[in-house]
Amino acid sequence: MTRSLFGLTGRRALITGSSRGIGAALAAGLAESGAEVVPQRT
């Protein structure tokens, strides 16, 4: 069970540069917190 520091349920996040590295980790973390993630490769 993963514990989230905050909840983002019902929120959207547009992540640029999300195909690898920090962007991918950020997208995964936001998705775990409940956000609808919209990845954008750059």
C-alpha distance matrix in Angstrom:
0.0 3.8 6.5 9.7 13.1 14.8 14.9 17.1 17.2 20.8 21.7 23.0 23.0 25.8 25.0 28.1 28.1 24.7 25.7 24.7 24.0 23.0 23.3 20.9 18.3 19.0 18.8 15.4 14.0 15.9 14.8 11.0 12.4 14.2 17.5 19.9 20.7 24.3 24.8 28.4 29.7 32.5
3.8 0.0 3.8 6.4 9.8 11.8 12.2 14.4 15.2 18.8 19.1 20.3 20.0 22.8 21.9 25.0 25.0 21.8 23.1 22.1 21.2 19.7 20.1 18.1 15.2 15.6 15.8 12.6 10.7 12.7 12.2 8.3 9.4 11.9 15.0 17.6 18.2 21.8 22.2 25.7 27.0 29.6
6.5 3.8 0.0 3.8 6.6 8.9 10.0 12.9 14.1 17.8 18.1 19.8 19.6 22.6 22.0 25.3 25.7 22.7 24.6 23.6 22.3 20.3 20.8 19.3 16.2 15.9 16.5 13.9 11.1 12.5 12.9 9.3 8.8 11.7 14.7 17.9 18.7 22.4 23.1 26.4 28.1 30.4
9.7 6.4 3.8 0.0 3.8 5.4 6.8 9.5 11.4 15.0 14.8 16.6 16.3 19.5 19.1 22.5 23.2 20.5 22.8 22.1 20.9 18.4 18.5 17.6 14.6 13.4 14.1 12.3 9.0 9.6 10.7 7.7 5.9 9.2 11.7 15.2 16.0 19.7 20.6 23.9 25.8 28.0
13.1 9.8 6.6 3.8 0.0 3.8 7.1 10.0 12.6 16.0 15.2 17.1 16.6 19.8 19.4 22.7 23.7 21.4 24.1 23.2 21.6 18.7 18.9 18.8 15.7 14.0 15.3 14.2 10.5 10.8 12.8 10.6 8.1 11.4 13.1 16.8 17.4 20.9 21.8 24.7 26.7 28.5
14.8 11.8 8.9 5.4 3.8 0.0 3.8 6.7 9.4 12.6 11.9 14.3 14.3 17.8 18.1 21.6 23.1 21.0 23.9 23.6 22.4 19.4 19.0 19.0 16.4 14.1 14.8 14.2 10.8 9.7 11.7 10.2 6.7 9.2 10.6 14.4 15.5 19.0 20.5 23.4 25.8 27.7
14.9 12.2 10.0 6.8 7.1 3.8 0.0 3.8 5.7 9.1 9.1 11.9 12.8 16.5 17.4 21.1 23.0 20.6 23.5 23.7 23.1 20.4 19.3 18.9 17.0 14.5 14.3 13.8 11.0 9.0 10.1 9.1 5.3 6.3 8.0 11.7 13.6 17.1 19.1 22.3 25.0 27.2
17.1 14.4 12.9 9.5 10.0 6.7 3.8 0.0 3.8 6.2 5.5 8.1 9.3 13.1 14.5 18.3 20.5 18.2 21.3 22.0 21.8 19.1 17.4 17.3 16.0 13.2 12.3 12.6 10.5 7.4 8.4 8.9 5.5 4.9 4.9 8.4 10.4 13.7 16.1 19.1 22.1 24.3
17.2 15.2 14.1 11.4 12.6 9.4 5.7 3.8 0.0 3.8 5.5 8.5 10.9 14.6 16.4 20.2 22.4 19.9 22.7 23.8 24.1 21.8 19.8 19.1 18.2 15.8 14.1 14.1 12.7 9.7 9.1 9.7 7.1 4.4 5.3 7.8 10.9 14.1 17.0 20.2 23.4 25.9
20.8 18.8 17.8 15.0 16.0 12.6 9.1 6.2 3.8 0.0 3.8 6.9 10.2 13.5 16.1 19.7 22.4 20.3 23.1 24.7 25.4 23.1 20.6 20.3 20.0 17.3 15.3 15.9 15.0 11.6 11.0 12.5 10.3 7.3 6.3 7.2 10.6 13.1 16.5 19.4 22.9 25.4
21.7 19.1 18.1 14.8 15.2 11.9 9.1 5.5 5.5 3.8 0.0 3.8 6.8 10.3 12.9 16.5 19.4 17.6 20.7 22.3 22.8 20.3 17.7 18.0 17.8 14.7 12.9 14.3 13.4 9.7 10.0 12.2 9.9 7.7 5.1 6.2 8.6 10.9 14.1 16.7 20.2 22.4
23.0 20.3 19.8 16.6 17.1 14.3 11.9 8.1 8.5 6.9 3.8 0.0 3.8 6.7 9.7 13.1 16.1 14.5 17.6 19.6 20.4 18.3 15.3 15.6 16.1 13.1 10.9 13.0 12.9 9.2 9.4 12.5 11.1 9.1 5.5 4.7 5.9 7.3 10.6 13.0 16.6 18.8
23.0 20.0 19.6 16.3 16.6 14.3 12.8 9.3 10.9 10.2 6.8 3.8 0.0 3.8 6.1 9.7 12.6 11.2 14.6 16.4 17.0 14.8 11.7 12.5 13.2 10.0 8.1 11.0 11.0 7.6 8.8 12.1 11.1 10.2 6.5 6.3 4.9 6.0 8.2 10.4 13.8 15.7
25.8 22.8 22.6 19.5 19.8 17.8 16.5 13.1 14.6 13.5 10.3 6.7 3.8 0.0 3.8 6.5 9.9 9.2 12.6 14.8 15.9 14.0 10.5 11.8 13.4 10.6 8.6 12.1 12.9 10.2 11.2 14.8 14.4 13.6 10.0 8.7 6.2 4.8 6.1 7.1 10.6 12.2
25.0 21.9 22.0 19.1 19.4 18.1 17.4 14.5 16.4 16.1 12.9 9.7 6.1 3.8 0.0 3.8 6.5 5.8 9.5 11.3 12.2 10.4 6.8 8.5 10.4 7.9 6.5 10.3 11.4 9.7 11.0 14.3 14.5 14.6 11.4 10.6 7.2 6.3 5.1 5.9 8.4 9.9
28.1 25.0 25.3 22.5 22.7 21.6 21.1 18.3 20.2 19.7 16.5 13.1 9.7 6.5 3.8 0.0 3.8 5.4 8.5 10.4 11.6 10.4 7.0 9.4 11.9 10.1 9.3 13.0 14.4 13.2 14.5 17.7 18.1 18.3 15.1 14.1 10.6 8.7 6.4 4.7 6.0 6.4
28.1 25.0 25.7 23.2 23.7 23.1 23.0 20.5 22.4 22.4 19.4 16.1 12.6 9.9 6.5 3.8 0.0 3.8 5.8 7.2 8.5 8.4 5.4 7.7 10.6 10.0 9.7 12.8 14.6 14.4 15.5 18.3 19.4 20.0 17.2 16.3 12.6 11.0 7.7 6.1 4.9 5.0
24.7 21.8 22.7 20.5 21.4 21.0 20.6 18.2 19.9 20.3 17.6 14.5 11.2 9.2 5.8 5.4 3.8 0.0 3.8 5.6 7.5 7.5 4.0 4.5 7.9 7.7 6.6 9.3 11.6 11.7 12.3 15.0 16.5 17.0 14.7 13.8 10.0 9.2 5.7 6.1 5.8 7.9
25.7 23.1 24.6 22.8 24.1 23.9 23.5 21.3 22.7 23.1 20.7 17.6 14.6 12.6 9.5 8.5 5.8 3.8 0.0 3.8 7.3 9.0 6.7 5.6 9.3 10.5 9.2 10.9 13.9 14.5 14.4 16.9 19.0 19.4 17.4 16.2 12.5 11.4 7.7 7.7 5.7 8.0
24.7 22.1 23.6 22.1 23.2 23.6 23.7 22.0 23.8 24.7 22.3 19.6 16.4 14.8 11.3 10.4 7.2 5.6 3.8 0.0 3.8 6.6 6.0 4.8 7.6 9.8 9.8 10.7 13.3 14.8 15.2 16.9 19.1 20.3 18.7 18.2 14.6 14.3 10.7 11.0 9.0 10.3
24.0 21.2 22.3 20.9 21.6 22.4 23.1 21.8 24.1 25.4 22.8 20.4 17.0 15.9 12.2 11.6 8.5 7.5 7.3 3.8 0.0 3.8 5.5 5.5 6.4 8.7 10.2 10.9 12.5 14.5 15.7 16.9 18.8 20.6 19.2 19.4 16.0 16.2 13.0 13.4 11.8 12.5
23.0 19.7 20.3 18.4 18.7 19.4 20.4 19.1 21.8 23.1 20.3 18.3 14.8 14.0 10.4 10.4 8.4 7.5 9.0 6.6 3.8 0.0 3.8 5.5 5.1 6.0 8.5 9.9 10.4 12.2 14.1 15.3 16.5 18.6 17.1 17.8 14.6 15.2 12.6 13.2 12.6 13.1
23.3 20.1 20.8 18.5 18.9 19.0 19.3 17.4 19.8 20.6 17.7 15.3 11.7 10.5 6.8 7.0 5.4 4.0 6.7 6.0 5.5 3.8 0.0 3.8 5.5 5.1 6.1 8.6 9.9 10.6 12.2 14.2 15.4 16.8 14.8 14.9 11.4 11.6 8.9 9.5 9.4 10.4
20.9 18.1 19.3 17.6 18.8 19.0 18.9 17.3 19.1 20.3 18.0 15.6 12.5 11.8 8.5 9.4 7.7 4.5 5.6 4.8 5.5 5.5 3.8 0.0 3.8 5.4 5.1 6.2 8.6 10.0 10.6 12.3 14.4 15.6 14.1 14.1 10.7 11.4 8.6 10.2 10.0 12.0
18.3 15.2 16.2 14.6 15.7 16.4 17.0 16.0 18.2 20.0 17.8 16.1 13.2 13.4 10.4 11.9 10.6 7.9 9.3 7.6 6.4 5.1 5.5 3.8 0.0 3.8 5.5 5.1 6.1 8.6 9.9 10.6 12.4 14.5 13.7 14.7 11.9 13.5 11.5 13.5 13.6 15.4
19.0 15.6 15.9 13.4 14.0 14.1 14.5 13.2 15.8 17.3 14.7 13.1 10.0 10.6 7.9 10.1 10.0 7.7 10.5 9.8 8.7 6.0 5.1 5.4 3.8 0.0 3.8 5.4 5.1 6.2 8.5 9.9 10.7 12.7 11.2 12.5 9.8 11.6 10.3 12.4 13.3 15.0
18.8 15.8 16.5 14.1 15.3 14.8 14.3 12.3 14.1 15.3 12.9 10.9 8.1 8.6 6.5 9.3 9.7 6.6 9.2 9.8 10.2 8.5 6.1 5.1 5.5 3.8 0.0 3.8 5.5 5.3 6.1 8.6 10.0 10.9 9.1 9.4 6.4 8.3 7.3 10.1 11.7 14.1
15.4 12.6 13.9 12.3 14.2 14.2 13.8 12.6 14.1 15.9 14.3 13.0 11.0 12.1 10.3 13.0 12.8 9.3 10.9 10.7 10.9 9.9 8.6 6.2 5.1 5.4 3.8 0.0 3.8 5.5 5.1 6.2 8.7 10.1 9.6 10.5 8.4 11.0 10.1 13.3 14.4 17.1
14.0 10.7 11.1 9.0 10.5 10.8 11.0 10.5 12.7 15.0 13.4 12.9 11.0 12.9 11.4 14.4 14.6 11.6 13.9 13.3 12.5 10.4 9.9 8.6 6.1 5.1 5.5 3.8 0.0 3.8 5.4 5.1 6.4 8.9 9.0 11.1 9.8 12.9 12.6 15.6 17.1 19.3
15.9 12.7 12.5 9.6 10.8 9.7 9.0 7.4 9.7 11.6 9.7 9.2 7.6 10.2 9.7 13.2 14.4 11.7 14.5 14.8 14.5 12.2 10.6 10.0 8.6 6.2 5.3 5.5 3.8 0.0 3.8 5.4 5.0 6.6 5.6 8.0 7.1 10.4 11.1 14.3 16.5 18.8
14.8 12.2 12.9 10.7 12.8 11.7 10.1 8.4 9.1 11.0 10.0 9.4 8.8 11.2 11.0 14.5 15.5 12.3 14.4 15.2 15.7 14.1 12.2 10.6 9.9 8.5 6.1 5.1 5.4 3.8 0.0 3.8 5.3 5.2 4.9 6.3 6.0 9.7 10.7 14.4 16.6 19.5
11.0 8.3 9.3 7.7 10.6 10.2 9.1 8.9 9.7 12.5 12.2 12.5 12.1 14.8 14.3 17.7 18.3 15.0 16.9 16.9 16.9 15.3 14.2 12.3 10.6 9.9 8.6 6.2 5.1 5.4 3.8 0.0 3.8 5.4 7.3 9.6 9.9 13.5 14.3 17.9 19.8 22.6
12.4 9.4 8.8 5.9 8.1 6.7 5.3 5.5 7.1 10.3 9.9 11.1 11.1 14.4 14.5 18.1 19.4 16.5 19.0 19.1 18.8 16.5 15.4 14.4 12.4 10.7 10.0 8.7 6.4 5.0 5.3 3.8 0.0 3.8 5.9 9.3 10.3 14.1 15.4 18.9 21.2 23.7
14.2 11.9 11.7 9.2 11.4 9.2 6.3 4.9 4.4 7.3 7.7 9.1 10.2 13.6 14.6 18.3 20.0 17.0 19.4 20.3 20.6 18.6 16.8 15.6 14.5 12.7 10.9 10.1 8.9 6.6 5.2 5.4 3.8 0.0 3.8 6.7 8.9 12.6 14.7 18.3 21.0 23.8
17.5 15.0 14.7 11.7 13.1 10.6 8.0 4.9 5.3 6.3 5.1 5.5 6.5 10.0 11.4 15.1 17.2 14.7 17.4 18.7 19.2 17.1 14.8 14.1 13.7 11.2 9.1 9.6 9.0 5.6 4.9 7.3 5.9 3.8 0.0 3.8 5.8 9.3 11.8 15.1 18.1 20.8
19.9 17.6 17.9 15.2 16.8 14.4 11.7 8.4 7.8 7.2 6.2 4.7 6.3 8.7 10.6 14.1 16.3 13.8 16.2 18.2 19.4 17.8 14.9 14.1 14.7 12.5 9.4 10.5 11.1 8.0 6.3 9.6 9.3 6.7 3.8 0.0 3.8 6.6 9.7 13.0 16.3 19.2
20.7 18.2 18.7 16.0 17.4 15.5 13.6 10.4 10.9 10.6 8.6 5.9 4.9 6.2 7.2 10.6 12.6 10.0 12.5 14.6 16.0 14.6 11.4 10.7 11.9 9.8 6.4 8.4 9.8 7.1 6.0 9.9 10.3 8.9 5.8 3.8 0.0 3.8 6.1 9.6 12.6 15.5
24.3 21.8 22.4 19.7 20.9 19.0 17.1 13.7 14.1 13.1 10.9 7.3 6.0 4.8 6.3 8.7 11.0 9.2 11.4 14.3 16.2 15.2 11.6 11.4 13.5 11.6 8.3 11.0 12.9 10.4 9.7 13.5 14.1 12.6 9.3 6.6 3.8 0.0 3.8 6.6 10.0 12.9
24.8 22.2 23.1 20.6 21.8 20.5 19.1 16.1 17.0 16.5 14.1 10.6 8.2 6.1 5.1 6.4 7.7 5.7 7.7 10.7 13.0 12.6 8.9 8.6 11.5 10.3 7.3 10.1 12.6 11.1 10.7 14.3 15.4 14.7 11.8 9.7 6.1 3.8 0.0 3.8 6.6 9.7
28.4 25.7 26.4 23.9 24.7 23.4 22.3 19.1 20.2 19.4 16.7 13.0 10.4 7.1 5.9 4.7 6.1 6.1 7.7 11.0 13.4 13.2 9.5 10.2 13.5 12.4 10.1 13.3 15.6 14.3 14.4 17.9 18.9 18.3 15.1 13.0 9.6 6.6 3.8 0.0 3.8 6.4
29.7 27.0 28.1 25.8 26.7 25.8 25.0 22.1 23.4 22.9 20.2 16.6 13.8 10.6 8.4 6.0 4.9 5.8 5.7 9.0 11.8 12.6 9.4 10.0 13.6 13.3 11.7 14.4 17.1 16.5 16.6 19.8 21.2 21.0 18.1 16.3 12.6 10.0 6.6 3.8 0.0 3.8
32.5 29.6 30.4 28.0 28.5 27.7 27.2 24.3 25.9 25.4 22.4 18.8 15.7 12.2 9.9 6.4 5.0 7.9 8.0 10.3 12.5 13.1 10.4 12.0 15.4 15.0 14.1 17.1 19.3 18.8 19.5 22.6 23.7 23.8 20.8 19.2 15.5 12.9 9.7 6.4 3.8 0.0
